[in-house]
Amino acid sequence: MQYKGYVHPGFSAVAAEFIGQIPEDGRSGAALAVYYQGKSVVDIWAGKRDKAGNPWLEDTLALSFSTTKGVASVMLHMLVDRGLIEYDKPVAFYWPEFKGAGKGEITIRHLLCHQSGLYNIRSMIEDAMHMLDWEHMIDSLEKSAPSHRPGTRHGYHGLTYGWLLGEVMSRVTGKSFSELLFELLVLPLGLDGMFVGLPEEQMSRRAILTAYAEESRPPSERSQRRRPSLIRQAQGQLIKNAFRIMGADPKGFAAGLAPRGIGRFSFNDPRVVQSCIPAANGMFTARSLARMYGAIAEGGELDGVRILSPQRIREMAEIQSRRVDLVVPLPMHWRLGFHRVFTTGPRTPDAFGHFGWGGSGAWCDPSRRLGGGFTVNSSGGTSPFGDTRIARLNGAIIRCAEQLEGKRGPFRNIITDRFYDLVN
């Protein structure tokens, strides 16, 4: 298989890792983009974008699940920079109807750190298709009580995160999430593919996810009464045992990530793709994700366009918690809306971003001046934060950057000093 696009000679190992990851099954494809020291050094794509075997193109969009949370978080931090939102103000200050059912002390910081206790979507809605209705979700959140006292614990808000942040942003600006996304990021950075709620005229650009049906299935009496097979029951028990070994409750995983009817819900369904689910259905090009994070890696400015202040980036990057999550049994080292960056090899204490269920992900490392984005339509695992593919790509990206610098040990310190000179 051959890739198309551009690769700086110093990052050829990244291209080799990328191309080796794409199954030659006639329906799988991916794209990868990397910014280093403010320049595009990798911008490649390969494979197929649907079951018909149509090629992945330069402008192909892929639904990227929780990678969307990173974009939503950047938008909120931009509004903090503009003085419209404060981290430690109660959410109800901006959204008065929110304060009922014991939510009056929940702050914006609690939302960003997954500490508000509002992760249990399974108890909020009767069917996953309700996620297509923004007003229904806002009403459900207003009526819901937190699962624990805010700030005392954290449970990954796998689906509710986007509506929580999105409604706050809408309240302070009077604009919809999609309007804000265009105004804050797409227009100033000149992004070629960043949507949450894909417009009809862009539908022809999308890749079809290989793990999902073309459309969601309606509920039926038969499907509701069907008992799981013995194999399914055994698999479920293995998962439960694994959670218990790690000291986690599998019920928390289901509460945060599996609303009723999710088994019938398809992220290929045009109704899903065109709705606004800001925690889970962003449609991106890898190029747009990398450019956004590349700007953050440069202290908030790229090609003369500033999206964030250096001070804001420093606050975004601060680790808020290293504890194991109530929903995801991994220490994610939560920042303000972002998590740690996994690699195969190099340590990344200064890196942060957000990965997604199907394998996508995007991140930055200001200390190395790196930003990257990966989009894909074939699922490689069942983790909410992707699988080993992006970790292997990230490891290759960092090793190439360090080899280019030619100073494996001092390199990080030199660039870190430059970054903290900017923010202090």
Secondary structure, DSSP 8 states (H G I E B T S, - for coil): ---EEEE-GGGHHHHHHHHHTS--SSS-EEEEEEEETTEEEEEEEEEBSSTT--B--TT-BEE-BTHHHHHHHHHHHHHHHTTS--TTSBHHHH-GGGGTTTTTT-BHHHHHTT-SS---GGGT-SSGGGGG-HHHHHHHHHH---SS-TTT-----TTTHHHHHHHHHHHHHS--HHHHHIIIIIHHHT-SSEEES--GGGGGGB---TTS-SS-----HHHHH----HHHHHHHHHHHHHHHHTT--HHHHHHHH--TTGGG--TTSHHHHTS--TTTBEEE-HHHHHHHHHHHHTTSEETTEE-S-HHHHHHHHS--B-SB-SSS-SB--B-SS-B----SSS--TT-EEEE-TTS-EEEEETTTTEEEEEEESS----BTTB-HHHHHHHHHHHHHHHHHHT-HHHHHHHHHHHHHHHH-
